[in-house]
Amino acid sequence: MRIACQLWNEEGGSVSPFATVLLMTILLLGLLPGVVTLRDQIVQEFGDVAVAIETFDQSYSYSFNGVTSQYIDSTSVSDAAGEAPAGLDLTISASSE
């Protein structure tokens, strides 16, 4: 019991509150840009997936007993490299109110 009391009262390895606050502030300031970048990349990936799904070519053609049936899908969306996906607006407009 005496050893437990000595360990409990030992302050040789304690950390000052100022050092703890400083360390947490530095970690938080380093974490914020990473989280923002992660968010932007996730939004970009969802937009790219949406454009990929939208540009599926669903054209078909088949003939059976001399009767031909076909459908030609004519939709096209262009998505320039490095730009926001087509049809996705990442800007927030300011209200005039």
N, CA, C and O atoms as a GROMACS GRO file, in nm:
protein
  388
    1MET      N    1   0.083  -0.119   0.000
    1MET     CA    2   0.000   0.000   0.000
    1MET      C    3   0.088   0.126   0.000
    1MET      O    4   0.054   0.228  -0.061
    2ARG      N    5   0.199   0.115   0.070
    2ARG     CA    6   0.290   0.229   0.077
    2ARG      C    7   0.346   0.261  -0.062
    2ARG      O    8   0.361   0.379  -0.096
    3ILE      N    9   0.377   0.159  -0.142
    3ILE     CA   10   0.431   0.179  -0.278
    3ILE      C   11   0.326   0.245  -0.367
    3ILE      O   12   0.359   0.332  -0.447
    4ALA      N   13   0.200   0.204  -0.355
    4ALA     CA   14   0.092   0.263  -0.433
    4ALA      C   15   0.078   0.411  -0.400
    4ALA      O   16   0.057   0.492  -0.490
    5CYS      N   17   0.089   0.447  -0.273
    5CYS     CA   18   0.080   0.588  -0.234
    5CYS      C   19   0.197   0.668  -0.290
    5CYS      O   20   0.180   0.782  -0.333
    6GLN      N   21   0.315   0.608  -0.288
    6GLN     CA   22   0.433   0.677  -0.343
    6GLN      C   23   0.417   0.701  -0.493
    6GLN      O   24   0.449   0.809  -0.542
    7LEU      N   25   0.366   0.600  -0.566
    7LEU     CA   26   0.346   0.616  -0.711
    7LEU      C   27   0.238   0.720  -0.739
    7LEU      O   28   0.249   0.798  -0.834
    8TRP      N   29   0.133   0.722  -0.656
    8TRP     CA   30   0.024   0.817  -0.674
    8TRP      C   31   0.072   0.961  -0.654
    8TRP      O   32   0.028   1.051  -0.725
    9ASN      N   33   0.161   0.982  -0.560
    9ASN     CA   34   0.210   1.117  -0.528
    9ASN      C   35   0.332   1.158  -0.610
    9ASN      O   36   0.374   1.273  -0.603
   10GLU      N   37   0.388   1.068  -0.687
   10GLU     CA   38   0.506   1.096  -0.769
   10GLU      C   39   0.468   1.196  -0.880
   10GLU      O   40   0.373   1.173  -0.954
   11GLU      N   41   0.544   1.304  -0.890
   11GLU     CA   42   0.518   1.406  -0.992
   11GLU      C   43   0.634   1.422  -1.089
   11GLU      O   44   0.639   1.522  -1.161
   12GLY      N   45   0.726   1.329  -1.092
   12GLY     CA   46   0.842   1.340  -1.179
   12GLY      C   47   0.809   1.333  -1.327
   12GLY      O   48   0.880   1.391  -1.409
   13GLY      N   49   0.701   1.263  -1.362
   13GLY     CA   50   0.665   1.248  -1.503
   13GLY      C   51   0.542   1.328  -1.540
   13GLY      O   52   0.482   1.302  -1.644
   14SER      N   53   0.504   1.424  -1.460
   14SER     CA   54   0.382   1.499  -1.489
   14SER      C   55   0.408   1.599  -1.602
   14SER      O   56   0.521   1.641  -1.627
   15VAL      N   57   0.300   1.636  -1.668
   15VAL     CA   58   0.307   1.730  -1.780
   15VAL      C   59   0.229   1.855  -1.741
   15VAL      O   60   0.120   1.846  -1.686
   16SER      N   61   0.285   1.969  -1.770
   16SER     CA   62   0.217   2.094  -1.734
   16SER      C   63   0.094   2.115  -1.824
   16SER      O   64   0.095   2.071  -1.939
   17PRO      N   65  -0.008   2.180  -1.774
   17PRO     CA   66  -0.127   2.206  -1.855
   17PRO      C   67  -0.096   2.291  -1.979
   17PRO      O   68  -0.156   2.272  -2.084
   18PHE      N   69  -0.002   2.384  -1.966
   18PHE     CA   70   0.035   2.467  -2.082
   18PHE      C   71   0.092   2.381  -2.194
   18PHE      O   72   0.059   2.402  -2.311
   19ALA      N   73   0.178   2.284  -2.160
   19ALA     CA   74   0.236   2.198  -2.263
   19ALA      C   75   0.128   2.113  -2.329
   19ALA      O   76   0.133   2.090  -2.450
   20THR      N   77   0.032   2.067  -2.251
   20THR     CA   78  -0.077   1.987  -2.307
   20THR      C   79  -0.162   2.071  -2.403
   20THR      O   80  -0.195   2.024  -2.512
   21VAL      N   81  -0.196   2.192  -2.363
   21VAL     CA   82  -0.276   2.280  -2.450
   21VAL      C   83  -0.198   2.314  -2.577
   21VAL      O   84  -0.255   2.314  -2.686
   22LEU      N   85  -0.069   2.342  -2.564
   22LEU     CA   86   0.013   2.374  -2.681
   22LEU      C   87   0.021   2.255  -2.777
   22LEU      O   88   0.009   2.273  -2.898
   23LEU      N   89   0.041   2.136  -2.724
   23LEU     CA   90   0.049   2.017  -2.808
   23LEU      C   91  -0.083   1.990  -2.878
   23LEU      O   92  -0.084   1.958  -2.997
   24MET      N   93  -0.194   2.003  -2.807
   24MET     CA   94  -0.325   1.979  -2.869
   24MET      C   95  -0.356   2.084  -2.977
   24MET      O   96  -0.417   2.052  -3.079
   25THR      N   97  -0.315   2.208  -2.954
   25THR     CA   98  -0.337   2.313  -3.054
   25THR      C   99  -0.259   2.284  -3.182
   25THR      O  100  -0.312   2.299  -3.292
   26ILE      N  101  -0.135   2.243  -3.167
   26ILE     CA  102  -0.052   2.210  -3.284
   26ILE      C  103  -0.111   2.091  -3.359
   26ILE      O  104  -0.115   2.091  -3.482
   27LEU      N  105  -0.157   1.990  -3.286
   27LEU     CA  106  -0.217   1.873  -3.351
   27LEU      C  107  -0.345   1.911  -3.424
   27LEU      O  108  -0.369   1.864  -3.535
   28LEU      N  109  -0.428   1.995  -3.363
   28LEU     CA  110  -0.552   2.036  -3.426
   28LEU      C  111  -0.527   2.118  -3.551
   28LEU      O  112  -0.593   2.098  -3.653
   29LEU      N  113  -0.432   2.211  -3.545
   29LEU     CA  114  -0.400   2.291  -3.663
   29LEU      C  115  -0.341   2.207  -3.776
   29LEU      O  116  -0.357   2.241  -3.893
   30GLY      N  117  -0.275   2.099  -3.742
   30GLY     CA  118  -0.224   2.009  -3.845
   30GLY      C  119  -0.330   1.916  -3.900
   30GLY      O  120  -0.320   1.871  -4.014
   31LEU      N  121  -0.432   1.888  -3.820
   31LEU     CA  122  -0.537   1.794  -3.860
   31LEU      C  123  -0.640   1.859  -3.952
   31LEU      O  124  -0.693   1.793  -4.042
   32LEU      N  125  -0.669   1.987  -3.932
   32LEU     CA  126  -0.772   2.055  -4.010
   32LEU      C  127  -0.749   2.052  -4.162
   32LEU      O  128  -0.841   2.017  -4.235
   33PRO      N  129  -0.631   2.087  -4.212
   33PRO     CA  130  -0.612   2.080  -4.358
   33PRO      C  131  -0.628   1.939  -4.413
   33PRO      O  132  -0.676   1.920  -4.525
   34GLY      N  133  -0.587   1.841  -4.336
   34GLY     CA  134  -0.603   1.703  -4.381
   34GLY      C  135  -0.748   1.663  -4.393
   34GLY      O  136  -0.787   1.596  -4.489
   35VAL      N  137  -0.830   1.703  -4.297
   35VAL     CA  138  -0.972   1.671  -4.300
   35VAL      C  139  -1.042   1.744  -4.415
   35VAL      O  140  -1.128   1.688  -4.482
   36VAL      N  141  -1.005   1.869  -4.438
   36VAL     CA  142  -1.063   1.946  -4.548
   36VAL      C  143  -1.027   1.883  -4.683
   36VAL      O  144  -1.112   1.872  -4.771
   37THR      N  145  -0.902   1.842  -4.698
   37THR     CA  146  -0.859   1.776  -4.822
   37THR      C  147  -0.932   1.645  -4.842
   37THR      O  148  -0.974   1.613  -4.953
   38LEU      N  149  -0.949   1.569  -4.736
   38LEU     CA  150  -1.022   1.443  -4.744
   38LEU      C  151  -1.167   1.467  -4.787
   38LEU      O  152  -1.220   1.395  -4.872
   39ARG      N  153  -1.230   1.570  -4.730
   39ARG     CA  154  -1.367   1.603  -4.768
   39ARG      C  155  -1.376   1.639  -4.916
   39ARG      O  156  -1.465   1.592  -4.986
   40ASP      N  157  -1.285   1.723  -4.963
   40ASP     CA  158  -1.286   1.765  -5.103
   40ASP      C  159  -1.267   1.646  -5.197
   40ASP      O  160  -1.334   1.637  -5.300
   41GLN      N  161  -1.178   1.555  -5.162
   41GLN     CA  162  -1.154   1.439  -5.247
   41GLN      C  163  -1.272   1.342  -5.249
   41GLN      O  164  -1.301   1.281  -5.352
   42ILE      N  165  -1.341   1.329  -5.136
   42ILE     CA  166  -1.460   1.243  -5.132
   42ILE      C  167  -1.571   1.302  -5.219
   42ILE      O  168  -1.637   1.229  -5.293
   43VAL      N  169  -1.591   1.435  -5.210
   43VAL     CA  170  -1.692   1.501  -5.294
   43VAL      C  171  -1.656   1.484  -5.442
   43VAL      O  172  -1.744   1.457  -5.524
   44GLN      N  173  -1.529   1.501  -5.476
   44GLN     CA  174  -1.484   1.485  -5.614
   44GLN      C  175  -1.510   1.343  -5.663
   44GLN      O  176  -1.555   1.323  -5.775
   45GLU      N  177  -1.480   1.244  -5.578
   45GLU     CA  178  -1.500   1.104  -5.618
   45GLU      C  179  -1.647   1.073  -5.639
   45GLU      O  180  -1.683   1.003  -5.734
   46PHE      N  181  -1.734   1.124  -5.550
   46PHE     CA  182  -1.878   1.103  -5.570
   46PHE      C  183  -1.924   1.167  -5.700
   46PHE      O  184  -2.007   1.110  -5.772
   47GLY      N  185  -1.873   1.285  -5.731
   47GLY     CA  186  -1.908   1.350  -5.858
   47GLY      C  187  -1.860   1.271  -5.977
   47GLY      O  188  -1.932   1.258  -6.076
   48ASP      N  189  -1.737   1.216  -5.969
   48ASP     CA  190  -1.686   1.134  -6.079
   48ASP      C  191  -1.769   1.008  -6.099
   48ASP      O  192  -1.794   0.966  -6.212
   49VAL      N  193  -1.811   0.947  -5.990
   49VAL     CA  194  -1.896   0.827  -5.999
   49VAL      C  195  -2.030   0.864  -6.062
   49VAL      O  196  -2.083   0.788  -6.143
   50ALA      N  197  -2.086   0.981  -6.024
   50ALA     CA  198  -2.213   1.025  -6.082
   50ALA      C  199  -2.201   1.046  -6.232
   50ALA      O  200  -2.289   1.006  -6.308
   51VAL      N  201  -2.091   1.108  -6.276
   51VAL     CA  202  -2.070   1.130  -6.419
   51VAL      C  203  -2.051   0.996  -6.490
   51VAL      O  204  -2.102   0.978  -6.600
   52ALA      N  205  -1.979   0.903  -6.428
   52ALA     CA  206  -1.959   0.772  -6.490
   52ALA      C  207  -2.091   0.699  -6.505
   52ALA      O  208  -2.115   0.636  -6.608
   53ILE      N  209  -2.176   0.705  -6.405
   53ILE     CA  210  -2.306   0.639  -6.414
   53ILE      C  211  -2.392   0.707  -6.520
   53ILE      O  212  -2.464   0.640  -6.595
   54GLU      N  213  -2.384   0.840  -6.526
   54GLU     CA  214  -2.465   0.913  -6.623
   54GLU      C  215  -2.422   0.885  -6.767
   54GLU      O  216  -2.504   0.893  -6.858
   55THR      N  217  -2.296   0.854  -6.788
   55THR     CA  218  -2.247   0.834  -6.925
   55THR      C  219  -2.243   0.688  -6.967
   55THR      O  220  -2.182   0.654  -7.068
   56PHE      N  221  -2.308   0.600  -6.891
   56PHE     CA  222  -2.320   0.462  -6.939
   56PHE      C  223  -2.388   0.463  -7.075
   56PHE      O  224  -2.489   0.531  -7.094
   57ASP      N  225  -2.334   0.388  -7.169
   57ASP     CA  226  -2.394   0.377  -7.302
   57ASP      C  227  -2.489   0.258  -7.300
   57ASP      O  228  -2.445   0.143  -7.292
   58GLN      N  229  -2.620   0.287  -7.309
   58GLN     CA  230  -2.720   0.182  -7.301
   58GLN      C  231  -2.779   0.148  -7.438
   58GLN      O  232  -2.892   0.099  -7.448
   59SER      N  233  -2.703   0.175  -7.542
   59SER     CA  234  -2.751   0.145  -7.677
   59SER      C  235  -2.757  -0.006  -7.698
   59SER      O  236  -2.676  -0.082  -7.644
   60TYR      N  237  -2.855  -0.048  -7.777
   60TYR     CA  238  -2.865  -0.189  -7.812
   60TYR      C  239  -2.929  -0.204  -7.949
   60TYR      O  240  -2.996  -0.114  -7.998
   61SER      N  241  -2.906  -0.319  -8.008
   61SER     CA  242  -2.967  -0.351  -8.137
   61SER      C  243  -2.972  -0.503  -8.150
   61SER      O  244  -2.873  -0.571  -8.122
   62TYR      N  245  -3.086  -0.555  -8.192
   62TYR     CA  246  -3.095  -0.699  -8.216
   62TYR      C  247  -3.198  -0.726  -8.326
   62TYR      O  248  -3.291  -0.647  -8.348
   63SER      N  249  -3.180  -0.838  -8.392
   63SER     CA  250  -3.273  -0.879  -8.497
   63SER      C  251  -3.326  -1.017  -8.463
   63SER      O  252  -3.252  -1.104  -8.417
   64PHE      N  253  -3.457  -1.037  -8.488
   64PHE     CA  254  -3.519  -1.167  -8.465
   64PHE      C  255  -3.624  -1.188  -8.573
   64PHE      O  256  -3.720  -1.111  -8.582
   65ASN      N  257  -3.606  -1.291  -8.654
   65ASN     CA  258  -3.697  -1.324  -8.764
   65ASN      C  259  -3.719  -1.206  -8.858
   65ASN      O  260  -3.831  -1.179  -8.901
   66GLY      N  261  -3.612  -1.136  -8.890
   66GLY     CA  262  -3.620  -1.026  -8.984
   66GLY      C  263  -3.667  -0.895  -8.924
   66GLY      O  264  -3.670  -0.794  -8.995
   67VAL      N  265  -3.702  -0.893  -8.797
   67VAL     CA  266  -3.746  -0.770  -8.731
   67VAL      C  267  -3.630  -0.718  -8.646
   67VAL      O  268  -3.576  -0.789  -8.562
   68THR      N  269  -3.594  -0.594  -8.669
   68THR     CA  270  -3.481  -0.533  -8.596
   68THR      C  271  -3.534  -0.435  -8.494
   68THR      O  272  -3.622  -0.353  -8.523
   69SER      N  273  -3.481  -0.443  -8.375
   69SER     CA  274  -3.515  -0.349  -8.269
   69SER      C  275  -3.385  -0.286  -8.220
   69SER      O  276  -3.286  -0.355  -8.198
   70GLN      N  277  -3.388  -0.156  -8.203
   70GLN     CA  278  -3.266  -0.090  -8.157
   70GLN      C  279  -3.299   0.034  -8.077
   70GLN      O  280  -3.406   0.093  -8.090
   71TYR      N  281  -3.204   0.072  -7.994
   71TYR     CA  282  -3.212   0.196  -7.918
   71TYR      C  283  -3.072   0.256  -7.918
   71TYR      O  284  -2.975   0.188  -7.885
   72ILE      N  285  -3.062   0.383  -7.956
   72ILE     CA  286  -2.931   0.449  -7.959
   72ILE      C  287  -2.932   0.558  -7.852
   72ILE      O  288  -3.010   0.654  -7.859
   73ASP      N  289  -2.846   0.543  -7.754
   73ASP     CA  290  -2.834   0.639  -7.645
   73ASP      C  291  -2.747   0.755  -7.693
   73ASP      O  292  -2.632   0.735  -7.731
   74SER      N  293  -2.803   0.875  -7.691
   74SER     CA  294  -2.730   0.989  -7.748
   74SER      C  295  -2.686   1.092  -7.644
   74SER      O  296  -2.646   1.203  -7.681
   75THR      N  297  -2.692   1.060  -7.517
   75THR     CA  298  -2.651   1.156  -7.414
   75THR      C  299  -2.499   1.158  -7.401
   75THR      O  300  -2.434   1.054  -7.406
   76SER      N  301  -2.444   1.276  -7.384
   76SER     CA  302  -2.300   1.285  -7.360
   76SER      C  303  -2.272   1.398  -7.262
   76SER      O  304  -2.329   1.507  -7.273
   77VAL      N  305  -2.186   1.371  -7.167
   77VAL     CA  306  -2.145   1.470  -7.069
   77VAL      C  307  -1.994   1.476  -7.071
   77VAL      O  308  -1.928   1.373  -7.066
   78SER      N  309  -1.939   1.596  -7.079
   78SER     CA  310  -1.794   1.607  -7.080
   78SER      C  311  -1.746   1.656  -6.944
   78SER      O  312  -1.804   1.749  -6.887
   79ASP      N  313  -1.641   1.593  -6.894
   79ASP     CA  314  -1.585   1.628  -6.764
   79ASP      C  315  -1.436   1.652  -6.783
   79ASP      O  316  -1.358   1.559  -6.799
   80ALA      N  317  -1.397   1.781  -6.783
   80ALA     CA  318  -1.257   1.816  -6.805
   80ALA      C  319  -1.171   1.770  -6.688
   80ALA      O  320  -1.215   1.775  -6.573
   81ALA      N  321  -1.050   1.726  -6.718
   81ALA     CA  322  -0.959   1.678  -6.614
   81ALA      C  323  -0.923   1.791  -6.518
   81ALA      O  324  -0.890   1.902  -6.560
   82GLY      N  325  -0.930   1.762  -6.388
   82GLY     CA  326  -0.894   1.860  -6.286
   82GLY      C  327  -1.004   1.958  -6.251
   82GLY      O  328  -0.988   2.038  -6.159
   83GLU      N  329  -1.114   1.955  -6.322
   83GLU     CA  330  -1.226   2.044  -6.295
   83GLU      C  331  -1.332   1.970  -6.213
   83GLU      O  332  -1.327   1.848  -6.199
   84ALA      N  333  -1.427   2.046  -6.161
   84ALA     CA  334  -1.539   1.986  -6.089
   84ALA      C  335  -1.619   1.901  -6.188
   84ALA      O  336  -1.626   1.935  -6.306
   85PRO      N  337  -1.678   1.792  -6.143
   85PRO     CA  338  -1.756   1.707  -6.233
   85PRO      C  339  -1.869   1.785  -6.298
   85PRO      O  340  -1.925   1.877  -6.239
   86ALA      N  341  -1.902   1.748  -6.421
   86ALA     CA  342  -2.009   1.814  -6.494
   86ALA      C  343  -2.139   1.801  -6.416
   86ALA      O  344  -2.171   1.694  -6.364
   87GLY      N  345  -2.214   1.910  -6.407
   87GLY     CA  346  -2.341   1.909  -6.337
   87GLY      C  347  -2.328   1.922  -6.186
   87GLY      O  348  -2.429   1.914  -6.116
   88LEU      N  349  -2.207   1.940  -6.133
   88LEU     CA  350  -2.187   1.953  -5.989
   88LEU      C  351  -2.128   2.089  -5.961
   88LEU      O  352  -2.016   2.119  -6.004
   89ASP      N  353  -2.201   2.173  -5.888
   89ASP     CA  354  -2.155   2.307  -5.856
   89ASP      C  355  -2.106   2.308  -5.713
   89ASP      O  356  -2.184   2.286  -5.620
   90LEU      N  357  -1.975   2.334  -5.692
   90LEU     CA  358  -1.916   2.331  -5.559
   90LEU      C  359  -1.910   2.470  -5.495
   90LEU      O  360  -1.846   2.486  -5.392
   91THR      N  361  -1.975   2.569  -5.555
   91THR     CA  362  -1.971   2.704  -5.500
   91THR      C  363  -2.098   2.732  -5.421
   91THR      O  364  -2.204   2.676  -5.449
   92ILE      N  365  -2.086   2.819  -5.323
   92ILE     CA  366  -2.202   2.860  -5.243
   92ILE      C  367  -2.227   3.006  -5.276
   92ILE      O  368  -2.141   3.091  -5.256
   93SER      N  369  -2.346   3.034  -5.326
   93SER     CA  370  -2.377   3.171  -5.363
   93SER      C  371  -2.421   3.249  -5.241
   93SER      O  372  -2.490   3.197  -5.153
   94ALA      N  373  -2.381   3.376  -5.235
   94ALA     CA  374  -2.418   3.462  -5.124
   94ALA      C  375  -2.560   3.512  -5.145
   94ALA      O  376  -2.598   3.550  -5.256
   95SER      N  377  -2.637   3.511  -5.039
   95SER     CA  378  -2.774   3.561  -5.051
   95SER      C  379  -2.775   3.713  -5.038
   95SER      O  380  -2.688   3.770  -4.973
   96SER      N  381  -2.873   3.777  -5.100
   96SER     CA  382  -2.880   3.922  -5.100
   96SER      C  383  -2.965   3.975  -4.985
   96SER      O  384  -2.991   4.095  -4.979
   97GLU      N  385  -3.008   3.889  -4.896
   97GLU     CA  386  -3.094   3.931  -4.785
   97GLU      C  387  -3.015   3.989  -4.672
   97GLU      O  388  -3.073   4.030  -4.571
   0.00000   0.00000   0.00000
